[in-house]
Amino acid sequence: MAKEGTALVASLYRRAGKRVLDVALTLPLVLASAPLMAGVAIAVRATMGRPVLFRHRRPGLQGNPFVLLKFRTMNTAKDASGNPLSDEARLAPLGRFLRRTSLDELPTLLNVLKGDMSLVGPRPLLMEYLPRYSPRHARRHEVNPGITGLAQVEGRHTSKFSQRLERDVQYVERCSLGLDLEILLRTLIQVLGEESVVEEQMGRAAEIDDVGLYVVNGQHISFSRDVHEKGS
């Protein structure tokens, strides 16, 4: 009986309570951080020009696409042939700071308010990954993607993709109010310690991809494509 009661509470939280928590925490955060977001937007506009926002299609609940919002962190530098330089070469000094402090994630709070994302959940990866997941790893899309998650607070930047995806599935299986609050607290501690909760993919994705997600048709997927897609 106790086990059934626990399962019922967890189910109710996933269906309704999680959304209530997201709105209750995110709305005050958006209002409080509005001056900071305005300052970051002005800095990005002044140092890198337009667009200010990075917009990219990512898979959400059940793999349905949505447009992820972040502050732009890379410039438009190109080589002599007119081809964009590597992601690492285009990462601006301001962009590096924004990533290190997770300030580039502030616009993602708007995704949470809209309902496309949650504060806590598996990080939204790329649309191209969807047909490449194993049936178990595909379960990461049974919940809304999150700004932070179990894989971010328990894993390391050197963790293999298989380990990260497994932690995502573990989160889906264990999703509860207590777990979400624990992940949010651990995330806050990491941010205050200037340890970004978002894995730095550039230059190392091929090294940590042990499940065949990063290479499609023999080509490496760029994590920054559409960075200059119609933006603000």
URNOR-V939502 format. One record per residue. N is the residue number from 0. SS is DSSP state (@ for helix, = for strand, . for the rest). PSI is psi in whole degrees, -180 to 180 (* if undefined). NEAR is the number of other ideal C-beta (glycine too) atoms within 12 Angstrom. Layout:
BEGIN
n->{N | N}
ss->{SS | SS}
psi->{PSI | PSI}
near->{NEAR | NEAR}
END
This chain:
BEGIN
n->{0 | 1 | 2 | 3 | 4 | 5 | 6 | 7 | 8 | 9 | 10 | 11 | 12 | 13 | 14 | 15 | 16 | 17 | 18 | 19 | 20 | 21 | 22 | 23 | 24 | 25 | 26 | 27 | 28 | 29 | 30 | 31 | 32 | 33 | 34 | 35 | 36 | 37 | 38 | 39 | 40 | 41 | 42 | 43 | 44 | 45 | 46 | 47 | 48 | 49 | 50 | 51 | 52 | 53 | 54 | 55 | 56 | 57 | 58 | 59 | 60 | 61 | 62 | 63 | 64 | 65 | 66 | 67 | 68 | 69 | 70 | 71 | 72 | 73 | 74 | 75 | 76 | 77 | 78 | 79 | 80 | 81 | 82 | 83 | 84 | 85 | 86 | 87 | 88 | 89 | 90 | 91 | 92 | 93 | 94 | 95 | 96 | 97 | 98 | 99 | 100 | 101 | 102 | 103 | 104 | 105 | 106 | 107 | 108 | 109 | 110 | 111 | 112 | 113 | 114 | 115 | 116 | 117 | 118 | 119 | 120 | 121 | 122 | 123 | 124 | 125 | 126 | 127 | 128 | 129 | 130 | 131 | 132 | 133 | 134 | 135 | 136 | 137 | 138 | 139 | 140 | 141 | 142 | 143 | 144 | 145 | 146 | 147 | 148 | 149 | 150 | 151 | 152 | 153 | 154 | 155 | 156 | 157 | 158 | 159 | 160 | 161 | 162 | 163 | 164 | 165 | 166 | 167 | 168 | 169 | 170 | 171 | 172 | 173 | 174 | 175 | 176 | 177 | 178 | 179 | 180 | 181 | 182 | 183 | 184 | 185 | 186 | 187 | 188 | 189 | 190 | 191 | 192 | 193 | 194 | 195 | 196 | 197 | 198 | 199 | 200 | 201 | 202 | 203 | 204 | 205 | 206 | 207 | 208 | 209 | 210 | 211 | 212 | 213 | 214 | 215 | 216 | 217 | 218 | 219 | 220 | 221 | 222 | 223 | 224 | 225 | 226 | 227 | 228 | 229 | 230 | 231}
ss->{. | @ | @ | @ | @ | @ | @ | @ | @ | @ | @ | @ | @ | @ | @ | @ | @ | @ | @ | @ | @ | @ | @ | @ | @ | @ | @ | @ | @ | @ | @ | @ | @ | @ | @ | @ | @ | @ | @ | @ | @ | @ | @ | @ | @ | @ | @ | @ | . | . | . | . | = | = | = | = | = | = | = | . | @ | @ | @ | . | = | = | = | = | = | = | = | . | . | = | . | . | . | = | . | . | . | . | . | = | . | . | @ | @ | @ | @ | = | . | @ | @ | @ | @ | @ | @ | @ | @ | @ | . | @ | @ | @ | . | . | @ | @ | @ | @ | @ | @ | @ | . | . | = | = | = | = | . | . | . | . | . | . | @ | @ | @ | @ | @ | @ | . | . | . | . | @ | @ | @ | @ | @ | @ | . | . | = | = | = | = | . | @ | @ | @ | @ | @ | . | . | . | . | . | . | @ | @ | @ | @ | @ | @ | @ | @ | @ | @ | @ | @ | @ | @ | . | . | @ | @ | @ | @ | @ | @ | @ | @ | @ | @ | @ | @ | @ | @ | @ | @ | . | . | . | . | . | . | . | . | . | . | . | . | @ | @ | @ | @ | . | . | . | . | . | . | = | = | . | . | = | = | . | . | . | . | . | . | . | . | . | . | . | .}
psi->{-45 | -40 | -41 | -38 | -41 | -42 | -38 | -44 | -44 | -40 | -43 | -38 | -44 | -36 | -30 | -46 | -37 | -40 | -40 | -44 | -44 | -49 | -42 | -34 | -36 | -40 | -50 | -35 | -42 | -45 | -44 | -33 | 1 | -46 | -39 | -43 | -39 | -41 | -42 | -42 | -42 | -41 | -42 | -44 | -40 | -33 | -27 | -7 | -163 | 155 | 159 | -33 | 143 | 126 | 129 | 137 | 127 | 156 | 133 | -142 | 130 | 20 | 4 | 134 | 148 | 169 | 112 | 138 | 133 | 166 | 140 | 140 | -5 | 151 | -172 | 22 | 137 | 162 | -176 | -23 | 0 | 9 | 142 | 142 | 174 | 158 | -43 | -41 | -29 | -6 | 114 | 156 | -44 | -41 | -40 | -42 | -44 | -39 | -42 | -36 | -1 | 14 | -23 | -16 | -10 | -43 | -19 | -20 | -30 | -34 | -36 | -46 | -38 | -24 | 1 | -27 | 172 | 163 | -38 | 133 | 177 | 137 | 139 | 122 | -130 | 150 | -35 | -19 | -24 | -50 | -3 | -7 | 149 | 161 | -38 | -47 | -28 | -17 | -14 | -19 | 13 | -10 | 164 | 145 | 159 | 164 | -37 | 166 | -177 | -39 | -29 | -38 | -20 | -25 | 176 | 163 | -22 | 1 | 139 | 155 | -40 | -37 | -42 | -44 | -37 | -39 | -34 | -44 | -38 | -38 | -45 | -41 | -27 | 3 | 125 | 167 | -45 | -43 | -41 | -44 | -37 | -45 | -40 | -41 | -45 | -34 | -44 | -42 | -41 | -43 | -43 | -27 | 10 | 34 | 104 | 136 | -7 | 123 | 135 | 110 | -31 | 131 | -10 | -4 | -40 | -29 | -34 | -4 | 101 | 13 | 7 | 35 | -32 | -22 | 124 | 123 | 38 | 1 | 140 | 137 | 133 | 133 | -1 | 11 | 150 | 17 | -27 | 22 | 157 | 118 | -170 | *}
near->{7 | 8 | 9 | 10 | 11 | 16 | 17 | 16 | 19 | 25 | 16 | 18 | 27 | 31 | 15 | 15 | 23 | 36 | 28 | 20 | 29 | 37 | 21 | 18 | 26 | 32 | 20 | 14 | 26 | 26 | 14 | 14 | 24 | 18 | 13 | 23 | 30 | 17 | 19 | 32 | 31 | 16 | 25 | 36 | 20 | 14 | 23 | 31 | 17 | 20 | 27 | 33 | 32 | 36 | 28 | 33 | 23 | 35 | 33 | 32 | 26 | 16 | 29 | 18 | 21 | 27 | 28 | 39 | 34 | 41 | 43 | 39 | 40 | 38 | 27 | 20 | 21 | 15 | 12 | 7 | 7 | 9 | 13 | 21 | 21 | 18 | 28 | 24 | 19 | 27 | 29 | 29 | 17 | 29 | 34 | 22 | 21 | 35 | 34 | 23 | 25 | 34 | 31 | 39 | 38 | 34 | 40 | 42 | 37 | 30 | 33 | 37 | 25 | 23 | 20 | 30 | 38 | 41 | 38 | 45 | 43 | 43 | 41 | 41 | 39 | 32 | 26 | 26 | 33 | 24 | 16 | 25 | 29 | 20 | 13 | 18 | 32 | 24 | 22 | 41 | 34 | 25 | 39 | 39 | 39 | 45 | 43 | 42 | 42 | 37 | 38 | 36 | 33 | 24 | 30 | 19 | 23 | 16 | 25 | 25 | 35 | 22 | 24 | 37 | 37 | 27 | 32 | 41 | 29 | 25 | 39 | 34 | 21 | 25 | 38 | 27 | 24 | 18 | 30 | 37 | 20 | 22 | 35 | 32 | 18 | 25 | 32 | 22 | 16 | 25 | 25 | 14 | 14 | 15 | 23 | 28 | 38 | 36 | 32 | 26 | 31 | 29 | 20 | 21 | 31 | 20 | 16 | 25 | 28 | 20 | 23 | 23 | 32 | 29 | 19 | 19 | 10 | 8 | 11 | 24 | 27 | 27 | 38 | 35 | 22 | 25 | 34 | 25 | 19 | 13 | 25 | 21}
END
